[in-house]
Amino acid sequence: MVATFALANLGWPEIIIIGVQLALIAFWGWMLIAFFKDPRITSNMRIVWILLFVFFGAIAAILYFFMYYTKDE
């Protein structure tokens, strides 16, 4: 018997969880790109944000979104 992974064996909870995870990964990538394009962030803060993005992932992306991305400057 060969163990295979099939999407047909997934239930709705698993599909929803995978969808949320993919959305968070896409949001993280979007905020990471916006972060590198933002000229308002100093070099010291850039180091801090890079560490936050690496170690805290989506939580750091959400923080960055509300702290910097939504500002009109």
N, C-alpha and C positions, 0 to 999 in steps of 0.2 A: 504494500500500500504506500503510495507516494503522497506526502502532505503538500497540498497546493493552497495558494492564497487566491480566493475568488471573491470578487465584490458582491456576488450573489448571496454569500453567507453572512453579510453584514446586515444588522438591523437598523432601524431608524436612529436609535441613540448613538450608535457608532458613526453613522453618516453625518449626523449633526455635529458630533465632536470633531470629526475630521474636517468638516466645513469651517467650524470656528477656528481650528488650528491653522488652516490654510489662510483664512482671512487675517489672523493675527500676524502670520509670517509676511503676508503682502503689506500690511500696515507698517510693520517693523521696517521693511525694505524701503517703503515710501518715505518714512520719517528719517531713515538713515541717509537717503539721497538728499532730502531737504536740509538735513543737518550739515552735510558737506558743502552745500551751496550757500549757506547762510553766512554773509560777511560780518554780521553783528557779533558773532561769538569769538572771543579772544582765544589765543593759543592755550592758555592755562585751562580755560573752561572747556576747550575742545578735548583736551586729555581726559578731563573728568567725565564728559559726556560719552566719549568712546568707551571708557571703562564701564559706565552705566549701561550703555547699549550692549556690550559684550556679556556682562554678568547678570543683568536683569531683563534683557530682551524687551518683550512687549510692554512691561511696566514702564521702562525708561522711555519707550516710544510714546506711550500715552502721556507721560509727564512732559516730554518735549513738545508734543502737540499742543498742550494747554499752556505751557510756559513761553514758548517761542513762536510756534507756527501760526497760532491764531492772532498774534499781535500785528497791528497795522503800523508798521514803521518804515 
